[in-house]
Amino acid sequence: MTGQPAVAITGLGAVTALGVGAAALDVGLRTGASGIRVRDGGASPPSVWAPLPEVEVLVEGERAGLGEDVLRRLRRVAHRPSPGVRCALLAAVEAWQQAGLDRRRGDTVGLVVAGSNLANAEVAESNRRAFAGKQVRPGYAAQFLDSDHVGAISEALSIFGEGYTIGGASASGGLAIAHGRRAILSGAVSAVLVVGAPMLLSPAELSALDAVGALFRQRAPDVPSRACRPFDQRAAGFVYGQGAAAVVLEPSESAFGAPARPLALLRGASMGLDGNRSTDPSVEGETRAMREALAQAGLAPDQVDFVSTHGTSSALGDRVEAAALREVFGAAGGRPWLNATKALTGHCLSAAGLVGAVAAVLQLRGGYLHPNPNLEHPIDPSLGWVGAEARAHTSRVAMSNSFGFGGISSSQIFTRCQE
């Protein structure tokens, strides 16, 4: 098979319930650690969650060795941002720093932020104040818009190329990667910073997700880390996670000529619709997305070593994805290893695709597969599930899946760079 040109990944960033930085995510994946904990707040759902860590943007920026110019802009931008913007900034800065983009002309760099409706918690609080006849702070005029994330990151990092947000529910991260890839292949920009921002939900959204049966529906367990069980017969809904992640994409030719070698190559990133407004997923749509990503990469299913699945711990969603994986790989004689980050980080919603992509690259580079610690009774034992412990494995090709409400599907193919 002949594929499309590869795009280089030259920077990674992450802020999840496992800690600040891609290194903290790497350690958590290797050890099977969990950021899921009991949620305070009475009887309202959810009973457990995987929240953002407390972060100080300037402290973390100084620790990362940022230059004074970037720190000065961070001081201005991070004056009164929401927790979601702060963590998106940190993930973006980490990936930016690793890729060395501070040496680039900002007008040749693009920015894509994954997600829509990112500030629902702040919207709800401002509405409550307004309805009570109280003053809503003036800064809210810009901050209720998703473009605030684009503005904050572009100001902090002096990005002057094209920029926008991409909304696709839980597939947002995958769509953002696909759009970043298109921008690179078109020649419109010399690099793209792709950022998955935290989706901060209000009680209204959490209650709605609970009512539709998507959220973890049981009382908080004695061991919260056991709550999220992707692809297990006892799965009881997804655990709400908050997280941010980022990648830097560059043309593979220029990246290979740069002082720092690429971390991995992005060889395919598909997008597709089911023609379906509902919350129910589709085997056909997910199958098409995976096959399209493989076609872009010029790879056969039996060449994929592992899949970072969407795997939310939703009974219907997991059954549909398992069926799609059987359809794509089983018929072609492939049996890749399968794991799901959400058992460790919770479901980070619009940022989930970026978290999964960063996890895939970390595993490719680290020579391991992260465990499925809560997968004891698989819904399909014939598939290649990674066990309860991490597995040493030198992989060359990884797939990462992102599927969302409204029949939106995306799949990405990453390959390990030659040493």
WOBELUR-V863230 format. One line per field, one symbol per residue. psi: psi as a letter, one per 30 degrees, with the letter a starting at -180 (. if undefined). A space follows every 50 residues. Layout:
psi: ???
This chain:
psi: kkllklkkjfkklkjafflklfeeeeeeeefglkgklkklgbfkllflli lklkkjeeeeeeefhkleeeeeeeeeegehlleeeeeeeeeeeeeeeefh ffglkffgklkkkkllhfheeeeeeeeeeefgglkkkeffeeffkffeee eeeeeeghkgalklljkhbfgeeeeeeeeeeeeeffgflflkjkkjkkjj kleeeeeeeeefgelkgllklejeffejikgkfgkhllkjlklklklkkl keeeefflekllelkjfkjlkllfhjflfklkeeeeeeeeeeeeeefhll egfkelkjleifgkeeeeeeeeeeeeeeeefggkilkkljfffefljgcf feeeeeeeeeeeeeefhlkllifgjeikfjfflikkaflkkkkjkfkkkk kjkllghkkkkkkkkkkk.
